[in-house]
Amino acid sequence: MLKIALTGGIGAGKSTAARMFAALGAELIDADVLSREVVAPGSDGLRAVTERFGSEVLDSEGALDRAALAQVVFRDGSARARLESIVHPRVRARSAEIIAALPQNAVVVEDIPLLTETGAAPNHHLALAVEAPLELRLERLTGRGMARDEAQRRIDNQASEKERRRACDVVLDNSGDERALELQVQRLWRERIEPFAANMMSARSAAESEKLRFIVHDEGWEQRFEHTAARLRRIMGSSAVRIDHVGSTAVPGLPATDVIDVQVTVVALSAVERMQSALERAGYFPIVDGRDVSQSGRIPDIADPESTGGQQFLYGSADPGNIVHIHFRAMDGIGRRLAVLFRDWLRQNESARVRYAAEKEEWAARVDSYQEYRAAKESWFRTVGCPEAQEWAHENGWSAPVC
């Protein structure tokens, strides 16, 4: 099952996008609809609301007067927080109940207005935001009969577009007409969501392109790492001693293949074995691609230049729009130390970074496949990169962070 979160500020067009996903075959769960359901007449949610806010928020028939309640909570942050403490847990429980009844091959789109505010994006395989310019949003809201100052107040009480962009994997631009948004939704569904769902059903990670290609440093790489790290922290909790962005995409100014390397430090690799099912439910699967990797994801740790038999678990994301390799390494392994050392050496040593970039260009000119490229890189790492980085660490008093 693929679980997608869809969010956007009031007036941005989130509900329109939700209907488009539903038309493509997604199972739509609307948090606004559920928030009404959990405070329906006779519900324990409504009883809790009236206990907190009084009977003044009820209409003449004993149902919740949402307009009256809005006048209270949109002017008082503490009141809004009290309301959310009542409604949000009940909405989450009801949503989980609905999802549990769906078939395992379902693509679920949860329409969640306050996704960013509640920090719930890492609970989903993919988080999407719909955005539109402020004036257009105000125009849409006043066109529905809302006073402009009230519309502005509600916008101000929600997360900013910058905050949503930081939390979400994809941003859909709804500054044009409905057809323009629909084309974006259809393309995303075809190129990312459908293959993502297929990978989940087949229990496999997404593969990088067969053609070796370097690109200039992408500022979005760090955000892709942060999203992966947040999802891994949710799964692993304290079992992940630390999570680091390593590899070439972690070095500003260094060209790299479009693959994010993530290192997860664990006390012992047995922790990864215990969590394999949880990792797979979250969309992370062992990589099996000819690198002597077992079905469990165990692989000799190539970061060990002396081949001392170190081990790691190598996983990848099922998301074809975010190729990620996750290296699970034990705290006492030399591979863990070297991965962070190599990154820090290149970050802080411009001449080393320039020479490494030149080596990468030469390898790319000589080989076509990732397998050949990896072999060339590993040889250079063992004979040149690692000794120089170790010498730099000694001269500068560098030590690997522990937690």
Order of alpha helices (4+ residues) and beta strands (2+ residues): beta-alpha-beta-alpha-alpha-alpha-alpha-beta-alpha-beta-alpha-alpha-alpha-beta-alpha-alpha-alpha-beta-beta-alpha-alpha-beta-beta-beta-beta-alpha-alpha-alpha-alpha
